[in-house]
Amino acid sequence: MVKWAFISDFDGTISKKEFYWILIDTYFPEGKQLYHRWKNGELTDIEFIKKVFGSINQSEDIIKKQIQEMPLDEHAIPFIHKVLENDGDFYILSPGTDYYIQQILAKNNLSNIDVFSNKGFFKDKNIHLEIDRNAWNYSEHCGVDMEVTFKKLKEPYDYVFYYGDSELDALPAKYADQTFAKNLLINALIDNKQPFIPVRDFKDVQTFLTEEGWIMKG
């Protein structure tokens, strides 16, 4: 029996919108200028995220409500259940923070899913990150090293899928047996000459896995 797993990014992949954009659009309009500085290479991923998450200035109840209302790919949660029902393992690999990811999983009865992301906590009206520089998968740029983490997760499996949407997802995608891509990740993989399957959402992913026999119909 083939031992397989599906590893997915969260923001912009499971969720329809990056959590940092939700915060910028709602509480931190100055973040739009900060975003361009980040994309121009003036800030690392973790510097950008820390600044945005530290500029909310709202009560935790308000932020938790914002998280619960985060728009998700309508097919993501059913897909995760399908993977688990078909003897696959599902992981989330994200350069964001587990603070909001874990809340989304708990809401959808998926607290058993392992999340590899930056540890986050709420204090003084903002979300803070707890970065362990001695962690096995520490990255100065992202906090959690996407590439190193993926390679470690892949070790016990015969076949591993990956799904992402951004340039950063090209790092773990290098080691996936099959990559599903959308949005900016498509261009990154084309530039890197990495193979991938273009998709729009988890419905497209499930269709492929069903046709290939990884997921049973019904």
N, C-alpha and C positions, 0 to 999 in steps of 0.2 A: 504493500500500500504506500503510495507516494505521500510524503509528509510535506504539506504546503502551507503558505501563509500569505496574507495580503497586508501590506503596509501602506498607510495613507497619510498624506499631509492633512492638516485640519483647515486652517484659514484659507478660504477661497476654493476649497476642494470639498470638504464635508460641509462647511458653511458656505453660503453664497457670497459673503462679503468678509474681507479681512477685519478682525476685531479692532485693529488700530484705526481703520477708517471709520468704523462706527463711533469710536471715541472722539476722533478728530471732528467728524461732522456734527456731533452732538455737543461736545464740551470744550473742544480745543481747536478752534479755527486756525490758530497760529501754526498748527501742525502741518498744514498744507505746504508752507514754506520749508518747514523742517523735512518734509517728505522729499522735496526736490534736492535739498542738501544731501540727504541720505543716498538718493539715487545717483548723485554726482560723485559719490565716494568720499564725501567730507565726514560722514559718520558711519560707524559700523552698525550692523543690524541691531546689536544689543544696546548700543547707545541711543539709537532712534526709538526702540521699543521702551526703554527705561524712561526716556523723556516724555513720551506720549502717555504711558501708563501712570506716570507721576504728575500728570497735569489735569486730572479728572476733577478733583475737589468736590466730590459728592459722597453722600452716605452709602454704606455698603448695601442697604436695602434697594436703593435706586440702581446701583450697578448690577446687583443680582437680578433685578427685574429686566434690565437691559440685556443681560446674558440669556435669560430665559426666552426673550423675544428675538434673539438672534436668528436671522433667516437661514435655514439649512436647505441643502439639496433634498428635496422631498423623497428621493430614492435612497439616500445614504443609510438611514437607520434600518430600513428593511433589508438593504444589501448586507449590512454587517451581520444581521441575524441569519441571512442565507449562508454566508461564509461559515459561520459557526455551526449551522445545521448540517453542513456538508463536510465536516471534519477538517475545516481550515482554521487557522488562527488569525486573528486580526489585531494589528497594532496601529497606534497613531504616533507619528513622528513629526514634531512641530517645533519650529524655532520661536514660537510664541510662549505661552505659559499654561501650565496645567490648571491654573486657578479657574479659568472659565471652561476649559475643555472638560474637566471632571464634573462640573455642574451640569453641562449638557448631557454627558453620559449618564449621570445619575437620574436625570429627568426621564431618560429613555430606557431605564432598566439595563444599562450596559456598564455598570461600575466595575465589572470583571475585566474590562478591556484594559490592557497595559498601555500607558501613555508615556512616551519619552519626550519630554519637553522641559522648559525651564520652570523650576519651582516658583510658585507665586503665592503671595499672601496679601490680605487687605489690612492697611493700617493708616491712620491719619488721613482718611478720605481719599486714599489712592491705592493703586495696586503696585506692590513692590516685588522685585525678583530676588531670589536667594540663589546666587551663583556660587557654585563650589569649584574653585580653581584647581582643586585636587581630584576632581571626579575623573573617571576613566574616559569619559566622552566630553570633556570640557573643550570649548572653542572660544578663543578670545573674541572672535568676530560675532558668533551667534549664541554663545552661552552653551547650548547643546550642539555638539558636532554631528551634523546630519550624516556625513559620510561614514565616520567611524561607528556611529550607532547602528546604521543600516548593516554594515559589514558584520557586526557582532550579532545582530538579530538573525541574520541570514544563516549563520553557521549550522544550526541543527536541522535545517530544512533541505529538501530535495529541490524545491521550486518556490520562488518568491516573486510576487507581483508588487509593483509600486505605482501609486497614482498621485500626481501633483499638478500644480498650476503655475508655479513661478520659476524664475531663473535658478533660485537656490535649490530647487528640487532636482536639478540636473546632477547634483553631486551624488545623492543616493541612487539615482536612476542608472548611473554607470554600472552598478553592481546587481541590478534587478535582472531576473530572467525574462521578465516582460514588463514594460512600462506603459501606463496609460497617461496621456497628457492632454492638457487644455491650456488655453490662454498663453501667457508668456513662456511657459515651459516648452511649448511646441517650437517656437523660434530658437530657444536655447539648444534644444536637442538637434534641430536641423543644423545649426552652426557647429555643433560638436560632432556631427555625423553619427549620432546615437540613434538606434532604432526605437520606434515607439508606435503606439496605436492612438490616433487622435480620437477624443471622445468629447461629448458635451456635458455628460453627467453620469451618475452611478447607474442609471438605467442602461446606458450604452455599455458600460463595463459589465453589468450583469448579463446582458445579451451575449457578449463575447464569451464570458466564462461558461454560460449555459451551452452555447454552441460547441465549445471545446470540451465539454463534459466535466468541468470542475464543479459546476452547480447543477443540481437536478431540476428539471422543469416542475412548475407547480408551486 
